[in-house]
Structures are given as C-alpha cells and as structure tokens.
C-alpha cells in the first residue's frame, strides 16, 4: 500500500518558489538600481547643461549690453559737435544709453597717456591713470586688438580692492594714431551675485574663466581662487577647444570628483563651467540603494514583502511622474499656471458654473508698453518685473479663483461665482496693485512704474465656452488700450462689430489701393515771411461706400495688415510725379516731403527704389525729404533700418524726424543718425499760449536743432500767436492751417501763385 503524502513536496515547492522569487526580485532590484544610477547621472548632466546654458546666455547678454554701451561712448567721443558741449552735458550724452550696463560696473575713456577724460561716475573725470593696465597697453600696442578682455586685477577707484576685469576698445585720432581707449570695468562681484543663488548641492561649483585658464570667479567664492589657473589640468585643452561639452574629472583646485558641463560665452574668450559633485549626484541613489537592499532582505525572508515593496516603488515612481507633469503645467518664469493648465481651470470653472447656474468672469490682463521696459532696461529687468507682477496678481485673487500667464506680458484671471460688480472691484484692485512702483535696485533706490489694460468677459452673457470668452475678453482689452490704457473695459457686442468693420475697411483699402483711387494732398511749408520752402505729401482716401476716411483711422490699419509698404510706395511715386509736373508747368516748388515707416526701411531694396523713383521723374535727391517718426529708430530690426538710412543719406536725400518729442526723444540718436530736419509735434505747438510746458518743450526742441545745425519745422500752427512765439524763438519753417490746409494739386498751384503776389521776392545773394 502506497502512503500518500500530500504535503511532502510543499516545503520544497515553497523553497523553490522562495528562491525563484528571491532571484527574480534580486535581478529586478539590481537592474532598477543600475537604471536609477544612470538616470541620476543623466538628470544631473541635463541640470548642469541647462544651468551652464542659462548662465552663458545671461552673461553673454550682459556683456553684449556692456560692449554696445562702450561703442556708443566711442561714437560720442568721435563726434566733434559734442566736444564743444559743457562737461556735464557731454557726460550725459556719452553715457545716456548705458543705464542697462551700470549694474555691471563703471565706464570711462582715456587719452593716449591713460588719463581719464570721460567718466560714467562723475561729470568731472576722476584723476586716475590706467597706463599700466594690460587692457590699455594691449590697445596701445596693437591697432587690430578689437574688443579686449583683461586679466583680473584689483580696482583702485571707488571699488578699491575689489576683484575686477575690464573690456576695452581702441580710440584712434583723425591721423590714425592711438588716441586712448574706451573701457568698462566689470566688478567680478556681479558674477558672484549671479552665481550664488544656483542650486549646486554641497560640493557643486560654478567657475567663470578665461580661455587661457585664468579663474575670474568661482562659486563657492574664495578670494584666493580669483586669478588662479586651471591650465595645468589634463581636461583643460579640450575644454577651451570646444564650444560646449560635458566630462567627469577630479578638480585641480579642491580634488573633488565632479561631473562638469561647460559652455563658451558667445564670441568672448570666456567659458562658464558648472560642476556637480558625483557624491552629491549619487547621494540620493545611495540612500535608495540601502533602503531597497534592506527591503530585498526582508522579501527573501518573508515573501509577502515582495508585493509591498513593488507597491511602494510603483507609488513613488507614479508620484515622481505626477510631479514632472505638474512642472509641464506651470510657467517657468513666474510660477503661474501656463496655457495647458489654463484650459483645465477654464473647463473646471465652466462645469461649476453650469452645475450651479452661476456666472464667472474672465479677465484678460495686458501690461501697457512693456516692450519699452525690455528695450530700455534689458530682458533681465523685464523678467524681474514680470515675476513681481505675477506675485501681485496672486495676492489680489480669492480662494477658488485662478490666474495664468498666457505668454509675454499677457495674463488671464478667472473669477468664480462672480457678477459684474465683483469683477469691476477685483479688476480695479489689480490695476492699483500693478501701478505700484517695482523696485529694481534698493541701494540706488531705482524703480519702474507700469500700468495695465484689462478686458472682461462674463459667463454666460458674453459667451458659453472658453474659446469665445477668451476671444471676447481679448477684444475688450484692446478697447481698453484704445481708450488710453490703464483702463478696464467689459466686452460688448459693439467690439465685435468694430472688429468686423476693421476687417471690411482693410479689404476696401486693399481694393482701392490696387485700383489707384486714393489721392494725395499737399500742405505748404513756409518761412517766417510766408515764402514757400516745400510741401508735405499727405495721403487721402474717399471711399464710395464710406465717404472720406481720416488718415488717423486707416493708416494704423494699413500698418497692421502690411499694406503700408504698398501704400507708401504709391504715395512716393505720386508725390515725385506731381513735383515734376509742377516744375514742368513753371511752378517752382523747392522740394517734397513724404512719410516713411519702419517696414519701408526694413526692405533691403528700399534705397534703390527711392533712387529709381527720383530718376523716373527726372528729380534730384535734394528734391526729396523722407519723414520718419522716432519709433523707427528703436524698432527691433534697428540694424537693418540703420543700413537703409545710411544708404538713403548717401544718395543725398534729406531725412527728417516727424512728431519729435512724443516718442523716445534722445540726443543720442540725433547725432548717430544722419538727420537733417526736426518737426515739432503739433500737440506742443497747439499748447503755445495756454500751456507753459508746451512752450518750454517747443523752445527746447528749437535749441536742440540749432545746436546740432538741424532745420526745425513746426507743424499744426493755427493761430498768429503760435506763429509769433515760434518766430521769436528762431524756428526755421512753419506748417499748418494758419497758412494753408492740405490742398489738391490744382489748389496748391493756385495757392503758390497767390503767394507770389503777396510775399516779397527773395533778395538776390
């Protein structure tokens, strides 16, 4: 009889199962630990590369700003007219555009002996001599040195004893001989401040060095590191031969093994190196390895621990993935939810409102003239302003409400359970909070004040889905801007009607421009005696369906749609044709002025187009004046515009600044650009007799023109009192309804004929 032992094999099976589970668990754990170790190094490499890239961009941008400011100073020194100005005015003009570079250090210019002749820190240059500095001696010795970056040295000016480097440019006299330098001293403390907030771990480093191996700054900061050299390390040659890269090595200075990521800073002989200690990189991995090993031992003894361990690992892995997904939902600059998160918040608010039959408000917030902050103060300051504004927006919202950054300087707030009165109240608080000054430099007590325009769309009256609400809030915001900015506007169907009218007008303008049904009127420019000195060509549009349309209305539409280029080209051709026709008929019109915009000057063929148009009508370059506003000088494509302006000036065509005083008025660009004429804006002229500030500004513009030997034209003159004030202050030319409105070609010819009889003939020379 065979004895049945049903449980005989059970222990063996459990042992085999336990061994199999243990082997499988051990294999999986080993593979996981290996992958986690690789992931730790990969993530650290990404972090180091991103930090090196960020520091490279920030450092290059600041050095570019500093270099540009130095070249501006060099130009001002080589402008003879400015050398006759008083010392304080000359200093103001020379360093007027260096505000964005002042946080880096001081700027100065020297004579051929190394003595200061201009100083950004004082109208009267300090008594300092830099003839013994390498940045002076290199420029003195080598005419082709270009922009030179010095070795570190200790400053002996106001920052005496501070580690400093300098950038220098050579100045040559009219004879081509060495005449001195323009230089800027950069406090290495600035780079220390920029580096110190970076998250590096306990043993991480950031090093800024010259390509010859000289250390300029190192974080953590030790004064003795500045000026030391890394050229002896075996990793140094590939570091300076490549633009960027990563490697693992033992540091020369402190013998710590690190992962290094480096990047060459633009065209400068500088390299930024970010080092993360391998001990710090693997610290978290070591802790996890010990924990997983302990869990594995427990699993080997108690098989039930296997499921618990996997559950814990899975849970932690899912939590990490959740955190990574959340990073993709928030704006990296301000920390506010981004567009992706905005869609979720909007859907949540919409579902809540539908369920409770409640309303909510959508606020479209756009900062006013924020581009000027970036253009004048730099993108670093612009980013600081955006972060501060984002914090203020958070403070003004209640629990349950949300605010997101759409991009640039645009924000969107969603206010739940909100009626019109509450939306107006919250929007008012937001405007007031934004208008509070944003501190930039507590030591120098400098700040920026900015405003915003807010458009509001209400659910459900202004739209029943998020796309419509966002579009309508955007339209309301633009209406707030058109009404003067720093305002709140609620959406109304009238805005949508205006938008459609805008589109209809654009289509009609395109049609009439192709059909050549527009016309040009001409307004005389005269001197104090009423004698004709030229005419300005002004486009006019009379449409069959919409009657006469003011230029102030259709010119912005032409600019937004891109039709302005075709429109300006037609006006230039028509004005030149008319001038030639007048002269052929015996009418002596000295010249014709035509308006141009930035889009015209961005065209690479525009100077050639101007030359061909003049030649087609038998006119000389002196017969034409091109008028441009101040905004043209500060367009994003300023280099392309400068090239066109120089080529047009080389043709012999005069350039004029229209509406001077209303834009970015700057003495700096008046001597940098070949301008021959200034036109005082009519808003100042019309204030003469009633507004002392307008009179003072008009007189100042005339004085500036006289100092720079420019012709000054006052436009918009309507009363004898305005003319008399301008005549007393020696204004050159006059334009306005007091003399004549814009006239058709035939009426203009009759006006000229009448003037010949009433105005005495010009005396013979």
Order of alpha helices (4+ residues) and beta strands (2+ residues): alpha-alpha-alpha-beta-beta-alpha-beta-beta-beta-beta-alpha-beta-beta-alpha-beta-beta-beta-alpha-alpha-alpha-beta-alpha-alpha-beta-beta-alpha-beta-beta-beta-alpha-beta-alpha-beta-beta-beta-alpha-alpha-beta-alpha-alpha-beta-alpha-beta-alpha-beta-alpha-alpha-beta-alpha-beta-alpha
